[in-house]
Amino acid sequence: MRDFVNLAAAIPSIDLTAPAGWLPVAFLVVMGLAMLAYVVLDGYDLGVGILMRRADDADKDRMVASIGPFWDANETWLVLGVGILLVAFPMAHGVILGALYLPVALMLLGLTLRGVAFDFRVKAKAERKPLWNRAFYAGSLIATLAQGYMLGLLVMGFEAGLGAMAFGALIAVCLVAGYSLLGASWLVIKTEGALQQRAVRWARSSLWMTAVGIAAVSLATPWLSERIFDKWFSLPWIVLLAPVPLATVVLFFVVDRSLRRLPTRLAEGNEYGAWVPFGGTIGIFLLAFYGLAYSLFFFFFFDHMTIWQAAAAPESLMIIFVGACVVLPVIIGYTAFAYRVFRGKAQPLDYT
């Protein structure tokens, strides 16, 4: 009951049947789903870029081919999420960009570098190709580290100090492992032969560092906020929410078990269960996102600035809402179409 008392005190009088009440919630849901889609979809292709440093030259073209039809469209979800933050929640956008100016700039630098390297590596002469391969790896790594650091600072409530910076650095490293796990699991599905076997090993080496990151965020959020602690550990919520961490632990062991069995199966030409690591990793990310979203809602930051306080005027939101109802199905449609057309094993790149 304490959680409901805090909730009532934080929201003076919100009529969720009026546009001023439900529009911010609708845009928060769309923005959250867009960022989740970005983390999962662009996460695996950033992970493939990070893993290129471990690959032989003969495998790098096949790795790039596995993400070639998708990587650019995957970044659309980031544009959508940040765009909604800007136009629907301008006050929050100003606070977030003010607190995260440097890591955001580094993320954009990394995404730009990998975009340039993706195209130039194909057309470059043989002696220049390793340079662009390294640039693609560096851009992927920089973008991932910046995103992880931003997540760490968000969890810390944008606090200044060495503790917050150290936590951000930890989450940055763990997100590199998480994206590498996604990327390696994607390669298990999209490739064959020796590269596929190496991808299984890469996934196993990234699995438990990913678990460290999720555990760190899960422990830090209730520790930093009494309100969040009550949301998770007061009755009856501790019972109702217990399946979330339990399911996460189960998925980690399912992915680990699958990765231990796959080398033998793949060596025999049996790809049964090759999708399990990727599907299980997506499930882990979904549960982690749910936990963080449940902890933060209805605030943008820890106990500061509700979504209604940060939202634009209802009249503006209604116009944007109409546009979103048109644009969102289009993005979902062409993304689904691209994945359907380019399903199956990755083929060698050919720009001739």
N, C-alpha and C positions, 0 to 999 in steps of 0.2 A: 504493500500500500504506500510505502514511502515514495516509491518511484512516481506514483500518480500524483502525490502531493507536490513533488518537485515539478512535474509536468504542468499541473494547473497553475503553479506560481510563475513558471517561465512563459506561459502563453496567456496573456491577459484575457482576451476574448476573441477567439478566431472562429468565424463562421465558415465551416468547410463546405457549405452549400453555396456560398457566394464566390464569384470569380477571384476575389482577393484572397480567399481562403484556399481553394483547391488548385488554382493555377500554379502557385509556387511548388506545391507538392508534385503536381504532374511534371513540371520541368525538372525538379530534382530527380524524379524517377528516370526520366529520359536521359538526363545528364549522367546519372550513375550507371545506367545500362550502357551508354555510349563509352564511358571510360572503362567499364568492365570488358566490353567487346574489344576495345583497343588493347588492353593489357593481355588478353588471351590471344588475339589474332596477330597484332604487331609484336606481341611478346615472343611468339615462336619464330618469327622471321628475324627479329633482333637476336634471338638465341642462336639461330643458324649463323648469323654474321659473327657473333662472338666465338663460335666453335670453329670458324674457318682457320683460326690460328693453329689448331691442333691437327688439321687435315693435310693430307698429301696434296701436291699440286694437281694430281690427276683427279682428285675427288672434288676440288673446289668448284669447278664448273657445274657438276651435278648438284652440289649443294645450293648454288645460286639458282639453278634451274628449278629446284623444288619450291622456291618461293617467288620465282620470277613473275608468274601471272597474278600474284596476290598482294605482294608487299605494298605497292602503291595504294591500292584500294583499302588495305588494312589501316593505313594512316588517316583515312577519311574519318574514322571514329574519333580520333583525337581532335581533329578540326571541329567536328560536331560538338563534342563535349566542352571544349574550351569556348566555342562560339556561344553555346547556351549559357555558360557561366558569365560571359561578357554581357550579353544582351538581356538575360533574364535576372541575373543577380549581380548588378554592377558594383554594389558596395562590397560584396565578398570578393569579386574579381580584383578590385583595387587593393584590398588587404592582402590577398594571396600573392598577387604579382609583386607587391611591394616587399613582402617577406621573402619571396623566392626568385627575385630578379636574376641573380647570378646563375643558379642552377637551371632556370628556364632558358636563359641565354645559351648555356652550355648544351642543354638538350637540343635546342634548335640547331646549334652548330653541328652536333653529332648527326642529327637527322639529315641535314644538308650535305654533310661530308659523305655519308653512306649513299645518298641518292645520286650524287655526282659519280662516286666510285662505281656504283652499280652499272651505269651506262658506259663509263670510260674504260672499264676493265675489259669489256668485250671488244672494243675497237682498238685498244692500245696494241702496240707492237709487243712481241714476245718478251723483250727485255724490260718493258715498262709494266707488264701485267702484274708482277709481284708487288710493285708499288701501289697499284690500285687495290689489290687484294688486302694489303695492310691498311689502306685507307678505309676500306669497307669494314674491316674488323675494328679499327679505331673508332669510326663513327658509331658503330653498333654499341661498343663498350661505353663510350662517353655518354650516349643517350640513355643507356640503361642505368649507369651510375647516377646520372643526374635525376632520373625518375625515382630511383630508390632513395636518394638523399632527400628529395622533396617529400616523399611519403613519410620518412622518418621525422622530418621537421613538422609535418602535419600532425602526426601522432603526439609529438611533444608540445603541441599547441603553439608552434612558432616561437618557442622560448629561445632566448639568446644565452649562450654559455657553452663551455666545453662539453658538458654532459649531453646537451641536445645535439651538438655537432658530432660527438662520438656515436650517439645512437643513430643519427642520420647516416654516418659512414658505415655502421654495421648493417643497416637495412639496405644500403646501396650495394654492398658486397653480396648480401643474401639475395637481392633481386637479380643480380648477375647470375647467381646459381639457379634461381627460379626460371629465368628466361632460357638459360642453357638447358635446363630440364625440359622445358616446352619444345625448344628447338631440336634437341636430340630425339625426343619422342616423335616429333613430326618427321624427322629423317628416317626413323624406324619404319614408318608407314610408307614414305614416298621413295625410298631407295632400296637397293638390293646388294647382295654380295658383301664384300669386305667393308664397304662404307656403312652398310646397315649394321654389321656386327660392331664396328667402332662406335656407332651411334648409341648402341645399347650400353657400352661401357661408359660413354660420356654421360648418359642419363643417370647411371648408377652413381657416378662420382659427384653429381650435382644434387642428388635427392635429399640428403640429410642436411646440407647447408640451407636448402630451401626450407626444411622443417625448422631450423634454428630461427630463420627470419620470421616465419609465421608465429612461432612461439613467443618471440620477443615482442612483436606487435600485440599479440593476445594478452600478454602479461602486463605490458606497459599501459594499455588503455584503461583498465580498471584501477591500476595503481595511481594514475595521475588524476583521476576524477572520482569523487565519491558518488556522483550521480550515476556514472557508468558502472561502478562497483555494485550499486544497488540494483541496476537493471539486470545484472547477470547473476548475482549471488543472493538476492532476497527471494523469499518464497512468494508465489509458486514458480518464479522465473528460473531459478536454478534447476528445477526439475524439468520444466518445459524446454529449456535451451540446452540441456545436457547432451542431446543427440548431435548438436553441432560440433563440439570438439571431439566427441567420440567417433563420429563419422569421418572427421578429418584424419584421426589417427588410423582408423581402419583403411582409408584410402592410401595413406602412405605405405602401409604394410602390403596392400594389394599391389601397388605399383612396384614396390621392392621385390615382391615374390614373382611378379611377371617378368621383371628385368633379369632375375636370376635364371628363369627357365627359358627365356627366349633364345639365348645363344645356341643351345642344343637343337631346338625346334628349327631355327633359321638355317642351321648347318645341314639339316635334313630336307630343306626346301619346304618346310611347313610353316606358314605364316599365321596359323591360328593364334589369336590373341595378340597379334602385333599392334592392334589399336588400343590395347588396354593401358599401356603407360601414358599415351596422349590423353585418352579419355579420363583416366584417373587423375592426371595432373590438372586437367580443366576442372574436374570436380573439386579438387583441393583449392584452386583459385576461387571458384564460386563460393565455397564455404567461407574462405577467408574474407572475401568481399562482403558476404552477408554479415559476418561477425562485426566487421569494421563499420558497415552501414548502420547496423542495429545500435552499435555503441554511440555513434555520432548523432544519429537522428534525434531530434529535429534541429540540432545546431549545425552551423557550418564549421565551427571550431569548438574546442572543449568549453562548454558552458558559456560561450560568447556568440552573439549574433545568430538569432534564429533565421530560418529560411524566409520567414515573412518579413523580418526586418531588412534582410538583404535584397529582397525582390524589387523589381521595377514596378511601375504603376500598373494596375490591373488592365487598363486600356491598352497599354503597350504589350503586355503579356498576351492578351487575347489575339492581337494581330500576329505576334510571333507564333502563337499556338496553331493558328490556321496554316501558317507556312510550314511548321514542323510536321503537321499532319500530311502534308503533300511530300515533303522532302524525305522523311524517315522511311516510308514504304519503298521509295525509289532506291535508297541506299541499301536497304535490306534485300530488295529484289535483285539488284545487279551484283551484290556480293554473293548471294546464293547461286545466281546464274554462273558466275565465274568459278565457284568451287565445283559446280556440277560439270561444267565443260572441261575443266582441267583436272578432273579426278583421275586416280590411278597413279602409277609410278611416274616419277619425273623423267623427262626425256632430255637429251643433250641440247644445250642452247645452240640455235642456229639463226644468225642474223644476215645470212647471205640472201 
